[in-house]
């Protein structure tokens, strides 16, 4: 795991440090607050997409899901809690 796109939440807080400790080298964060976020594209070098479901609207979640699918990027919907994120990371590591 090298690069991660996180969509949602105003601030990630210590989640960023824990993601780095889990093996991600680059973390790109989009808060999803602005209306034009639906126009943003997923960078090519991103390996995995996390959508924080507590902090995004349905339209943005749907758009990001479609973009991830078209680029064949794995997308996971998580809550903004380390336990939710960590359980997804463990599932990802098991499938490797």
C-alpha positions in Angstrom: 0.0 0.0 0.0 1.5 3.2 -1.0 -1.0 6.0 -1.8 -4.4 6.7 -0.3 -7.2 9.2 -1.1 -9.4 10.0 1.8 -12.7 11.8 1.0 -14.6 13.4 3.8 -14.0 14.9 7.3 -12.7 18.4 7.9 -9.6 17.1 9.7 -8.1 13.7 10.0 -6.3 14.4 13.3 -4.1 11.5 14.4 -5.6 9.2 11.8 -3.0 10.5 9.4 -0.2 9.3 11.6 -1.8 5.9 12.1 -2.3 5.5 8.4 1.4 6.2 7.9 2.3 3.7 10.6 0.1 1.2 8.7 2.2 1.5 5.6 0.8 4.3 3.5 3.4 6.6 2.1 1.1 9.3 0.7 -2.2 10.4 2.0 -4.3 12.8 0.0 -7.2 14.3 1.9 -10.3 16.0 0.3 -12.7 17.3 2.9 -15.7 17.2 0.5 -17.2 20.4 1.8 -17.2 22.4 -1.4 -19.8 21.8 -4.1 -17.1 21.5 -6.8 -15.5 18.5 -5.1 -17.7 16.3 -7.3 -15.7 17.6 -10.3 -12.3 16.5 -8.8 -10.8 13.4 -10.3 -9.0 10.6 -8.6 -5.2 11.0 -9.2 -3.7 8.1 -11.3 -1.1 7.2 -8.6 -3.7 6.6 -5.9 -3.9 2.9 -4.9 -7.0 3.0 -2.6 -9.9 5.3 -1.9 -11.5 5.7 1.5 -14.8 7.6 1.8 -15.7 8.8 5.3 -19.4 8.2 5.2 -20.2 10.4 8.3 -18.9 13.5 6.5 -19.9 13.4 2.8 -23.2 13.9 1.0 -24.7 11.2 -1.1 -24.0 12.9 -4.4 -20.2 13.1 -3.7 -20.1 9.5 -2.4 -21.9 8.3 -5.6 -19.6 10.3 -7.9 -16.4 9.1 -6.2 -17.7 5.5 -6.3 -18.3 5.8 -10.1 -14.8 7.4 -10.7 -13.1 4.8 -8.6 -14.9 2.0 -10.5 -14.0 3.5 -13.9 -10.3 3.7 -12.9 -10.5 0.2 -11.3 -9.4 1.6 -7.9 -10.6 -0.2 -4.8 -13.0 2.0 -2.7 -14.0 1.5 0.9 -16.6 3.3 2.9 -15.6 3.9 6.5 -16.6 5.9 9.5 -14.2 8.5 10.9 -12.9 6.3 13.6 -9.7 4.4 13.8 -11.4 1.1 14.6 -13.5 1.3 11.4 -10.5 2.3 9.3 -8.2 -0.3 10.9 -10.6 -3.1 10.3 -10.7 -2.3 6.6 -6.9 -2.1 6.4 -6.7 -5.6 8.0 -9.1 -7.0 5.4 -7.0 -5.4 2.6 -3.8 -6.9 4.0 -5.4 -10.4 4.2 -6.4 -10.3 0.5 -2.8 -9.6 -0.6 
